[in-house]
Amino acid sequence: MNVPAALIVIAALVATTTLLGVLARRHSGRVRPTAGARFDAGRLGPDARLGTTVTVVQFSTEYCGPCRVTERVLSPVVSERPGVHYLDVDLGERPHLATEFGIVQTPTVLLLDAAGRIRSRIRGVPRAVDVAAQIDEIVKENHVVA
């Protein structure tokens, strides 16, 4: 391969990886509404329980830096709302859950309604205001249905 052809290949690779990085960053941390399956908290152990209004489930790993940031973002949002419960699931201890719930990156956060149905999914570090708005929406819908 000659030098101009090699430079073109390198430039194409740099452009492609840059575009993929921008797309990944754009979608990271966004709340995506989902109509999912029920989440059985009992499979996580005897102490795991669902909240009376909303449950926030964070899938993380021991050495995940963004997971700690996500925990710091979620803690005040959860503590400000009665009936909301937080579960942190370490995928290092329960790797089968990654396959079962389609977890492809950590952190991933699932928001469950009072019945344990998955209502929203967030990949990456979320913004507190987005999580709070989604929790409030789930609570509002639960009260309308009930």
C-alpha positions as CSV (number, residue, x, y, z in Angstrom):
1,M,0.0,0.0,0.0
2,N,1.4,3.4,-0.9
3,V,1.5,6.4,1.5
4,P,-1.5,8.3,0.1
5,A,-3.7,5.2,0.2
6,A,-2.6,4.5,3.8
7,L,-3.3,8.1,4.8
8,I,-6.8,7.8,3.3
9,V,-7.5,4.6,5.3
10,I,-6.2,6.2,8.5
11,A,-8.4,9.3,8.0
12,A,-11.5,7.1,7.3
13,L,-10.8,5.1,10.4
14,V,-10.4,8.2,12.6
15,A,-13.6,9.7,11.1
16,T,-15.6,6.5,11.7
17,T,-14.5,6.1,15.3
18,T,-15.1,9.8,16.0
19,L,-18.7,9.5,14.6
20,L,-19.3,6.3,16.6
21,G,-18.1,8.0,19.8
22,V,-20.3,11.1,19.2
23,L,-23.3,8.8,18.6
24,A,-22.6,6.8,21.8
25,R,-22.2,9.9,23.9
26,R,-25.4,11.4,22.5
27,H,-27.4,8.4,23.7
28,S,-25.6,7.9,27.0
29,G,-27.6,8.9,30.1
30,R,-30.9,9.4,28.3
31,V,-34.1,8.0,29.7
32,R,-35.8,5.7,27.3
33,P,-39.3,4.6,28.0
34,T,-39.9,0.9,27.6
35,A,-42.7,-1.5,28.0
36,G,-40.9,-4.4,29.7
37,A,-41.3,-7.5,31.6
38,R,-41.8,-7.7,35.3
39,F,-38.7,-7.6,37.5
40,D,-38.7,-10.1,40.3
41,A,-36.7,-8.5,43.2
42,G,-36.9,-11.8,45.1
43,R,-34.3,-13.3,42.8
44,L,-31.7,-10.8,44.1
45,G,-31.9,-12.1,47.6
46,P,-34.1,-12.1,50.7
47,D,-33.4,-8.4,51.5
48,A,-34.3,-7.1,48.0
49,R,-37.7,-5.5,47.8
50,L,-39.7,-3.2,45.5
51,G,-40.7,0.3,46.4
52,T,-44.3,1.1,47.0
53,T,-44.4,3.5,44.1
54,V,-41.2,3.2,42.1
55,T,-38.0,1.1,42.2
56,V,-34.7,2.3,40.8
57,V,-32.5,-0.7,39.8
58,Q,-28.9,0.1,39.0
59,F,-26.8,-2.5,37.3
60,S,-23.1,-1.9,38.0
61,T,-19.8,-3.6,38.5
62,E,-17.2,-3.2,41.3
63,Y,-14.6,-1.4,39.2
64,C,-17.0,0.9,37.2
65,G,-16.2,4.5,37.8
66,P,-19.4,5.9,36.1
67,C,-21.4,3.5,38.3
68,R,-20.3,5.4,41.4
69,V,-21.2,8.7,39.8
70,T,-24.6,7.3,38.9
71,E,-25.1,6.2,42.5
72,R,-24.4,9.8,43.7
73,V,-26.8,11.2,41.1
74,L,-29.6,8.8,42.0
75,S,-29.3,8.8,45.9
76,P,-30.8,12.3,46.4
77,V,-33.5,11.8,43.8
78,V,-34.6,8.6,45.5
79,S,-34.3,9.9,49.1
80,E,-36.5,12.9,48.3
81,R,-39.5,10.7,47.2
82,P,-41.5,8.6,49.6
83,G,-42.2,5.1,48.4
84,V,-39.2,5.0,46.0
85,H,-36.6,2.3,46.6
86,Y,-33.1,1.9,45.2
87,L,-31.4,-1.4,44.4
88,D,-27.8,-1.8,43.3
89,V,-27.2,-5.0,41.4
90,D,-23.5,-6.0,41.0
91,L,-23.3,-7.9,37.7
92,G,-20.0,-9.4,38.8
93,E,-21.9,-11.4,41.4
94,R,-25.0,-12.0,39.2
95,P,-23.7,-12.1,35.5
96,H,-26.8,-14.1,34.3
97,L,-28.9,-11.0,34.9
98,A,-27.0,-9.1,32.2
99,T,-28.2,-11.5,29.6
100,E,-31.7,-11.7,31.1
101,F,-32.3,-8.0,31.1
102,G,-30.2,-7.0,28.0
103,I,-27.6,-5.1,30.0
104,V,-24.8,-4.3,27.5
105,Q,-23.0,-1.6,29.6
106,T,-22.7,-0.4,33.1
107,P,-24.2,1.6,34.6
108,T,-27.6,0.7,33.3
109,V,-30.6,1.9,35.3
110,L,-34.1,0.5,35.2
111,L,-37.1,2.3,36.6
112,L,-39.9,0.0,37.7
113,D,-43.5,0.9,38.6
114,A,-45.2,-0.4,41.8
115,A,-46.1,-3.7,40.1
116,G,-42.4,-4.3,39.1
117,R,-42.9,-3.6,35.4
118,I,-39.9,-2.1,33.7
119,R,-41.0,1.4,32.6
120,S,-37.7,3.1,31.6
121,R,-34.1,2.2,30.9
122,I,-31.0,4.5,31.1
123,R,-27.6,3.5,29.8
124,G,-24.7,5.5,31.2
125,V,-24.8,8.3,33.8
126,P,-28.2,10.0,33.9
127,R,-29.1,13.5,34.8
128,A,-30.9,13.9,38.1
129,V,-33.6,16.1,36.6
130,D,-34.4,13.5,34.0
131,V,-34.6,10.7,36.5
132,A,-36.8,12.8,38.8
133,A,-39.2,13.7,36.0
134,Q,-39.5,10.1,35.0
135,I,-40.1,8.9,38.5
136,D,-42.7,11.6,39.0
137,E,-44.4,10.5,35.8
138,I,-44.6,6.9,36.9
139,V,-46.0,7.9,40.3
140,K,-48.6,10.1,38.6
141,E,-49.6,7.3,36.2
142,N,-49.8,4.8,39.1
143,H,-52.2,7.1,41.0
144,V,-54.4,7.6,38.0
145,V,-54.7,3.8,37.4
146,A,-55.2,2.9,41.1
